[in-house]
Amino acid sequence: MLLKQHCIANQYLSGETGCSGLPGQHMRGSSGCNAAAEPVHSAFLGTPQICVTKMSTRNCQGMDSVIKHLDTIPEDKKVRVQRTQSTFDPFEKPANQVKRVHSENNACINFKSSSAGKESPKVRRHSSPSSPTSPKFGKADSYEKLEKLGEGSYATVYKGKSKVNGKLVALKVIRLQEEEGTPFTAIREASLLKGLKHANIVLLHDIIHTKETLTLVFEYVHTDLCQYMDKHPGGLHPDNVKLFLFQLLRGLSYIHQRYILHRDLKPQNLLISDTGELKLADFGLARAKSVPSHTYSNEVVTLWYRPPDVLLGSTEYSTCLDMWGVGCIFVEMIQGVAAFPGMKDIQDQLERIFLVLGTPNEDTWPGVHSLPHFKPERFA
């Protein structure tokens, strides 16, 4: 068993399990090596990447000469462990010689006092206090900006590095205006993400507030689903589609169980790590503690991923709002292009949806005529 595990480790490190240099990657549409081919991320699908029984043993040559049984080692090379007589006294002690001290982690420590009149030593968690000048969380100078990743209407995102632990981070710097104060979307995003801890939700590390900016410090993920699909046009590998869809649904299930709607699902807001892990990001339009509700705005979700009832003016929606976006992203991953790429306005977006699904009526969609923006003559 040890030999097999060592062989697997060697094969993983040497990169000889696939043409792309990563273990378990299969080339799509070609039997040879192709640097542009899409890797198949199956770490979360439960599919074994290396078959031990069929694995090549070219990386394991010479292993038998390295691993030796204990009996073959010369006697003078063995480390002898001798059992010595314990110098501890019997367990029973007078009550005045035993003291009980509680450490900070609530563990109980018994020891024999050297002198009945002396105080017991204090148990400290840290051996020495940190330097006043050392980087700390919550401070702007604790992070170094490396490069600019993107810019929006009210925020700029940078790739950065933490001076506290040396890890890469994403810095979302939100500009504060004296007249308007902190944008409500930033307050909403920070308050929601502070309470969300899940493998498929982007992790909020730190919040830094100054007079000019509010900076949200996230874990760094190197790409998103939109960029990933651009690198692999024509649709993703079926295994990757299943992998990403499963993680998307798992992350949504987590927030929906906590009465939170994302309300802005699109490929740009789905981060993809180099190991194929998907994370929901950008909770600026998310809404909490209101599922279901009758007071939502219909100005949510990017146009291509907005459901028809919201396009028609409905403000009564629940988790189905996010599930429509999941379906659109699912289709886009398969075919490589957006399912309903409206180019003009809401009217054009509705026409593209009805062209595929058919124009609704009271028989196929009860209550559709009561929606504010539904005009049957426009879709004749």
C-alpha positions, 0 to 999 in steps of 0.5 A, a space after each residue: 500500500 505504501 509503495 502504491 501511494 508513493 507511486 501516485 505521489 511521484 506521478 502527480 508531481 512529475 505531471 505524467 498523467 496527462 498531456 497538459 501537465 496536470 494529473 487527470 486531465 483529458 484532452 477534448 477532441 484530440 488524442 495528442 497534446 494541445 495546450 489550448 484544450 479544456 481540462 476536465 476538472 473532476 476533483 469534485 465528481 468523485 471520479 478517480 484520476 489515477 488508476 493504481 492497477 493500470 498505472 505505469 511503473 516507470 516512476 517507481 523504478 528503484 523503489 524496492 531498493 529504497 524501502 527496506 524491512 526493519 530486519 535488513 537494517 544492521 543492528 548498529 544502525 537501529 535506534 534503541 529505545 530503552 524504558 527507564 524507571 519513572 521518577 514520578 511519585 505515586 498518584 496520591 498526594 496530600 491536598 496541599 501539594 496539588 494545585 489545579 490551574 485552568 488554561 485559556 482553552 479550558 483544559 485542566 492542568 494538574 501539577 505538583 507545586 515546588 513550594 506551597 507558598 509560591 504562586 502557580 505560573 500563568 498559562 499564556 497563549 502567546 509567548 511574546 506580544 506582537 510588535 506595534 508596527 506589525 501588519 494587522 487585519 482591518 488596516 489599509 497598509 496591511 495589503 499591497 496592490 499588485 495589479 488592477 483587475 477591473 473597474 465598475 461604476 462605483 468600485 475598482 478591483 485589484 489583485 493584492 497580497 496580504 502582509 499579514 499572512 502573505 496570501 493573494 487576495 482580491 481588493 474591492 475598493 469602493 469609492 465613497 462620496 461625501 454627499 451620498 456616503 457608502 453605497 447601499 450595495 456595498 453595505 448589503 454585500 458586506 453584511 451578507 458575506 460576513 455570515 456566509 461560510 461555504 466552499 461555493 461562496 467567495 470568502 470575505 477576509 477583511 473590511 477596511 473603512 477610511 474616509 475616502 474608501 471602503 475596501 472589501 478583502 476577498 479570497 483571490 480566485 484567478 478567473 470566472 466562468 465567463 472568461 473560462 468559456 471564452 478560453 474554451 469556445 463551442 461549449 464546455 466538456 460535459 464533465 465540466 458542465 456537470 461539475 460547475 452546475 452541481 457546485 452552482 446549485 449547492 451554493 444556491 441551496 446554501 443561501 436559499 436555506 438562509 432566506 437569501 436571494 442572489 438576484 444577479 446570477 451570470 457567468 461573470 459572478 461565478 468565480 472558477 479556481 485553478 482546481 475547478 472549484 466554483 464560487 458565487 460572488 458579487 452579492 451587491 444585489 442580494 436580498 436577505 430575510 425576505 423569501 418570499 416577498 412582494 416588495 422587490 424591484 424588477 430592476 435586478 439581474 442582467 438582462 440576458 439572465 432575467 426571467 420573463 415574469 420580472 421582465 414583464 414587471 412582476 415584483 412578486 418572486 422568490 428563489 425561482 428568480 435565481 433558478 431561471 438564471 441557473 437554467 440560462 447558464 446551464 444552456 450557455 455552458 453546453 452550447 457556448 453562447 448565451 441562451 437569450 442574448 437580447 441586444 436592444 431592450 426588454 422588448 427584444 429580450 422577451 421576443 427572444 424568450 418567446 421565440 423559443 418557448 412560445 408566446 404565453 397565454 392564460 392557458 399556458 401561463 395563468 395570470 400572465 395578463 395581469 402582469 403590468 408590461 404584458 401586451 399580447 399585441 406586441 408579440 403577435 
